[in-house]
Amino acid sequence: MSKQKTTYTEAVAELEQILATLENSQEINMDVISEKVKRAAVLIELCKKQLHELDADMEKIISDLKE
């Protein structure tokens, strides 16, 4: 089975959900917090990578238009 790539929009939505969960939680469960922070770090890296790729693509398109 192939693994579907998480889109930027999906990653941001999941990050927002993680933040809302942590902000609204009344109990402090360090295991849950640790798990959520680790997942958030993965999602942030994914977003950064996708933004860098988009930036490189846009620069190439602009460069090609100038030629």
N, CA, C and O atoms as a GROMACS GRO file, in nm:
protein
  268
    1MET      N    1   0.085  -0.118   0.000
    1MET     CA    2   0.000   0.000   0.000
    1MET      C    3   0.089   0.124   0.000
    1MET      O    4   0.184   0.132   0.078
    2SER      N    5   0.060   0.221  -0.087
    2SER     CA    6   0.142   0.341  -0.094
    2SER      C    7   0.101   0.439   0.016
    2SER      O    8  -0.014   0.448   0.056
    3LYS      N    9   0.201   0.513   0.060
    3LYS     CA   10   0.179   0.611   0.166
    3LYS      C   11   0.143   0.745   0.101
    3LYS      O   12   0.219   0.794   0.018
    4GLN      N   13   0.031   0.803   0.138
    4GLN     CA   14  -0.013   0.929   0.081
    4GLN      C   15   0.062   1.044   0.147
    4GLN      O   16   0.072   1.049   0.269
    5LYS      N   17   0.113   1.136   0.065
    5LYS     CA   18   0.186   1.251   0.116
    5LYS      C   19   0.089   1.350   0.180
    5LYS      O   20  -0.014   1.384   0.123
    6THR      N   21   0.125   1.396   0.298
    6THR     CA   22   0.044   1.496   0.368
    6THR      C   23   0.063   1.630   0.299
    6THR      O   24   0.176   1.673   0.274
    7THR      N   25  -0.047   1.696   0.267
    7THR     CA   26  -0.038   1.827   0.203
    7THR      C   27  -0.009   1.934   0.307
    7THR      O   28  -0.026   1.913   0.428
    8TYR      N   29   0.034   2.049   0.260
    8TYR     CA   30   0.060   2.163   0.348
    8TYR      C   31  -0.067   2.199   0.426
    8TYR      O   32  -0.063   2.221   0.547
    9THR      N   33  -0.178   2.204   0.355
    9THR     CA   34  -0.305   2.240   0.418
    9THR      C   35  -0.345   2.141   0.526
    9THR      O   36  -0.392   2.181   0.633
   10GLU      N   37  -0.325   2.012   0.499
   10GLU     CA   38  -0.356   1.909   0.599
   10GLU      C   39  -0.265   1.922   0.720
   10GLU      O   40  -0.310   1.907   0.834
   11ALA      N   41  -0.137   1.951   0.696
   11ALA     CA   42  -0.041   1.964   0.805
   11ALA      C   43  -0.077   2.083   0.894
   11ALA      O   44  -0.073   2.074   1.016
   12VAL      N   45  -0.111   2.195   0.832
   12VAL     CA   46  -0.148   2.314   0.909
   12VAL      C   47  -0.275   2.288   0.989
   12VAL      O   48  -0.285   2.329   1.105
   13ALA      N   49  -0.371   2.220   0.929
   13ALA     CA   50  -0.496   2.188   1.000
   13ALA      C   51  -0.467   2.097   1.120
   13ALA      O   52  -0.524   2.117   1.227
   14GLU      N   53  -0.379   2.000   1.102
   14GLU     CA   54  -0.346   1.912   1.214
   14GLU      C   55  -0.270   1.988   1.323
   14GLU      O   56  -0.292   1.964   1.441
   15LEU      N   57  -0.182   2.079   1.282
   15LEU     CA   58  -0.111   2.162   1.381
   15LEU      C   59  -0.210   2.246   1.462
   15LEU      O   60  -0.197   2.258   1.584
   16GLU      N   61  -0.308   2.304   1.394
   16GLU     CA   62  -0.408   2.383   1.464
   16GLU      C   63  -0.489   2.297   1.561
   16GLU      O   64  -0.524   2.342   1.670
   17GLN      N   65  -0.518   2.174   1.520
   17GLN     CA   66  -0.592   2.083   1.606
   17GLN      C   67  -0.509   2.046   1.729
   17GLN      O   68  -0.561   2.041   1.841
   18ILE      N   69  -0.381   2.021   1.709
   18ILE     CA   70  -0.292   1.989   1.821
   18ILE      C   71  -0.287   2.107   1.919
   18ILE      O   72  -0.298   2.088   2.040
   19LEU      N   73  -0.271   2.226   1.866
   19LEU     CA   74  -0.265   2.345   1.951
   19LEU      C   75  -0.395   2.363   2.030
   19LEU      O   76  -0.392   2.391   2.150
   20ALA      N   77  -0.507   2.347   1.962
   20ALA     CA   78  -0.637   2.362   2.031
   20ALA      C   79  -0.652   2.257   2.141
   20ALA      O   80  -0.701   2.288   2.249
   21THR      N   81  -0.610   2.135   2.112
   21THR     CA   82  -0.619   2.028   2.212
   21THR      C   83  -0.535   2.062   2.335
   21THR      O   84  -0.580   2.046   2.448
   22LEU      N   85  -0.413   2.109   2.311
   22LEU     CA   86  -0.325   2.142   2.423
   22LEU      C   87  -0.376   2.263   2.501
   22LEU      O   88  -0.366   2.266   2.624
   23GLU      N   89  -0.429   2.362   2.431
   23GLU     CA   90  -0.480   2.482   2.498
   23GLU      C   91  -0.604   2.453   2.582
   23GLU      O   92  -0.625   2.514   2.686
   24ASN      N   93  -0.687   2.360   2.536
   24ASN     CA   94  -0.815   2.333   2.603
   24ASN      C   95  -0.810   2.218   2.702
   24ASN      O   96  -0.910   2.186   2.766
   25SER      N   97  -0.695   2.156   2.715
   25SER     CA   98  -0.683   2.042   2.805
   25SER      C   99  -0.672   2.089   2.949
   25SER      O  100  -0.593   2.177   2.981
   26GLN      N  101  -0.752   2.028   3.036
   26GLN     CA  102  -0.750   2.063   3.178
   26GLN      C  103  -0.649   1.978   3.256
   26GLN      O  104  -0.604   2.017   3.363
   27GLU      N  105  -0.616   1.862   3.200
   27GLU     CA  106  -0.521   1.776   3.270
   27GLU      C  107  -0.383   1.784   3.205
   27GLU      O  108  -0.371   1.809   3.085
   28ILE      N  109  -0.283   1.764   3.285
   28ILE     CA  110  -0.146   1.767   3.236
   28ILE      C  111  -0.094   1.624   3.232
   28ILE      O  112  -0.055   1.568   3.334
   29ASN      N  113  -0.095   1.568   3.113
   29ASN     CA  114  -0.044   1.434   3.092
   29ASN      C  115   0.082   1.449   3.007
   29ASN      O  116   0.074   1.472   2.886
   30MET      N  117   0.196   1.436   3.070
   30MET     CA  118   0.322   1.461   3.002
   30MET      C  119   0.344   1.368   2.884
   30MET      O  120   0.407   1.408   2.785
   31ASP      N  121   0.295   1.246   2.891
   31ASP     CA  122   0.310   1.154   2.778
   31ASP      C  123   0.233   1.203   2.656
   31ASP      O  124   0.283   1.198   2.544
   32VAL      N  125   0.112   1.251   2.678
   32VAL     CA  126   0.030   1.303   2.569
   32VAL      C  127   0.093   1.430   2.514
   32VAL      O  128   0.101   1.448   2.392
   33ILE      N  129   0.136   1.519   2.602
   33ILE     CA  130   0.198   1.644   2.559
   33ILE      C  131   0.323   1.614   2.477
   33ILE      O  132   0.345   1.674   2.372
   34SER      N  133   0.404   1.523   2.524
   34SER     CA  134   0.526   1.486   2.452
   34SER      C  135   0.494   1.432   2.313
   34SER      O  136   0.559   1.468   2.215
   35GLU      N  137   0.395   1.345   2.305
   35GLU     CA  138   0.353   1.287   2.177
   35GLU      C  139   0.306   1.396   2.081
   35GLU      O  140   0.343   1.397   1.963
   36LYS      N  141   0.224   1.488   2.132
   36LYS     CA  142   0.170   1.595   2.048
   36LYS      C  143   0.281   1.690   2.002
   36LYS      O  144   0.280   1.734   1.887
   37VAL      N  145   0.375   1.722   2.089
   37VAL     CA  146   0.486   1.812   2.052
   37VAL      C  147   0.574   1.745   1.947
   37VAL      O  148   0.619   1.812   1.853
   38LYS      N  149   0.600   1.616   1.961
   38LYS     CA  150   0.680   1.544   1.861
   38LYS      C  151   0.610   1.544   1.725
   38LYS      O  152   0.674   1.567   1.623
   39ARG      N  153   0.480   1.519   1.725
   39ARG     CA  154   0.404   1.521   1.599
   39ARG      C  155   0.404   1.661   1.539
   39ARG      O  156   0.416   1.676   1.418
   40ALA      N  157   0.389   1.762   1.623
   40ALA     CA  158   0.392   1.900   1.574
   40ALA      C  159   0.526   1.932   1.510
   40ALA      O  160   0.530   2.000   1.407
   41ALA      N  161   0.635   1.885   1.568
   41ALA     CA  162   0.768   1.909   1.511
   41ALA      C  163   0.780   1.846   1.373
   41ALA      O  164   0.836   1.907   1.282
   42VAL      N  165   0.728   1.726   1.357
   42VAL     CA  166   0.729   1.659   1.226
   42VAL      C  167   0.649   1.740   1.124
   42VAL      O  168   0.692   1.759   1.011
   43LEU      N  169   0.532   1.786   1.166
   43LEU     CA  170   0.446   1.863   1.076
   43LEU      C  171   0.509   1.996   1.038
   43LEU      O  172   0.498   2.039   0.923
   44ILE      N  173   0.574   2.062   1.133
   44ILE     CA  174   0.641   2.189   1.104
   44ILE      C  175   0.753   2.168   1.003
   44ILE      O  176   0.768   2.248   0.911
   45GLU      N  177   0.831   2.063   1.019
   45GLU     CA  178   0.938   2.034   0.923
   45GLU      C  179   0.880   2.006   0.785
   45GLU      O  180   0.935   2.050   0.684
   46LEU      N  181   0.770   1.932   0.780
   46LEU     CA  182   0.704   1.904   0.654
   46LEU      C  183   0.660   2.034   0.586
   46LEU      O  184   0.681   2.052   0.466
   47CYS      N  185   0.600   2.124   0.663
   47CYS     CA  186   0.556   2.252   0.609
   47CYS      C  187   0.674   2.335   0.558
   47CYS      O  188   0.668   2.394   0.451
   48LYS      N  189   0.781   2.338   0.637
   48LYS     CA  190   0.900   2.414   0.596
   48LYS      C  191   0.956   2.359   0.465
   48LYS      O  192   0.991   2.437   0.376
   49LYS      N  193   0.963   2.228   0.452
   49LYS     CA  194   1.015   2.166   0.331
   49LYS      C  195   0.928   2.200   0.211
   49LYS      O  196   0.979   2.236   0.105
   50GLN      N  197   0.798   2.191   0.229
   50GLN     CA  198   0.707   2.221   0.118
   50GLN      C  199   0.715   2.369   0.079
   50GLN      O  200   0.706   2.402  -0.039
   51LEU      N  201   0.730   2.458   0.177
   51LEU     CA  202   0.743   2.601   0.146
   51LEU      C  203   0.873   2.630   0.072
   51LEU      O  204   0.875   2.711  -0.020
   52HIS      N  205   0.982   2.564   0.112
   52HIS     CA  206   1.110   2.582   0.042
   52HIS      C  207   1.101   2.531  -0.101
   52HIS      O  208   1.155   2.594  -0.193
   53GLU      N  209   1.034   2.418  -0.121
   53GLU     CA  210   1.016   2.364  -0.256
   53GLU      C  211   0.932   2.459  -0.342
   53GLU      O  212   0.964   2.482  -0.458
   54LEU      N  213   0.826   2.512  -0.284
   54LEU     CA  214   0.742   2.607  -0.355
   54LEU      C  215   0.820   2.732  -0.392
   54LEU      O  216   0.809   2.783  -0.503
   55ASP      N  217   0.901   2.781  -0.299
   55ASP     CA  218   0.983   2.899  -0.323
   55ASP      C  219   1.080   2.875  -0.439
   55ASP      O  220   1.096   2.960  -0.526
   56ALA      N  221   1.144   2.759  -0.440
   56ALA     CA  222   1.238   2.725  -0.547
   56ALA      C  223   1.166   2.716  -0.681
   56ALA      O  224   1.216   2.763  -0.782
   57ASP      N  225   1.047   2.655  -0.681
   57ASP     CA  226   0.968   2.645  -0.804
   57ASP      C  227   0.930   2.783  -0.855
   57ASP      O  228   0.940   2.811  -0.975
   58MET      N  229   0.886   2.870  -0.765
   58MET     CA  230   0.847   3.006  -0.805
   58MET      C  231   0.966   3.085  -0.860
   58MET      O  232   0.953   3.156  -0.959
   59GLU      N  233   1.081   3.071  -0.796
   59GLU     CA  234   1.200   3.141  -0.845
   59GLU      C  235   1.238   3.093  -0.984
   59GLU      O  236   1.278   3.173  -1.068
   60LYS      N  237   1.225   2.962  -1.010
   60LYS     CA  238   1.256   2.908  -1.143
   60LYS      C  239   1.158   2.961  -1.246
   60LYS      O  240   1.198   2.999  -1.356
   61ILE      N  241   1.030   2.964  -1.212
   61ILE     CA  242   0.929   3.015  -1.304
   61ILE      C  243   0.957   3.161  -1.337
   61ILE      O  244   0.952   3.201  -1.453
   62ILE      N  245   0.986   3.241  -1.236
   62ILE     CA  246   1.015   3.384  -1.258
   62ILE      C  247   1.141   3.400  -1.341
   62ILE      O  248   1.146   3.485  -1.430
   63SER      N  249   1.241   3.320  -1.312
   63SER     CA  250   1.366   3.326  -1.390
   63SER      C  251   1.340   3.290  -1.536
   63SER      O  252   1.392   3.356  -1.626
   64ASP      N  253   1.260   3.186  -1.559
   64ASP     CA  254   1.228   3.145  -1.695
   64ASP      C  255   1.149   3.254  -1.769
   64ASP      O  256   1.167   3.270  -1.890
   65LEU      N  257   1.065   3.326  -1.699
   65LEU     CA  258   0.987   3.433  -1.761
   65LEU      C  259   1.076   3.552  -1.802
   65LEU      O  260   1.045   3.622  -1.899
   66LYS      N  261   1.182   3.573  -1.730
   66LYS     CA  262   1.272   3.686  -1.758
   66LYS      C  263   1.359   3.659  -1.880
   66LYS      O  264   1.412   3.752  -1.940
   67GLU      N  265   1.372   3.532  -1.917
   67GLU     CA  266   1.460   3.497  -2.031
   67GLU      C  267   1.398   3.527  -2.162
   67GLU      O  268   1.459   3.503  -2.266
   0.00000   0.00000   0.00000
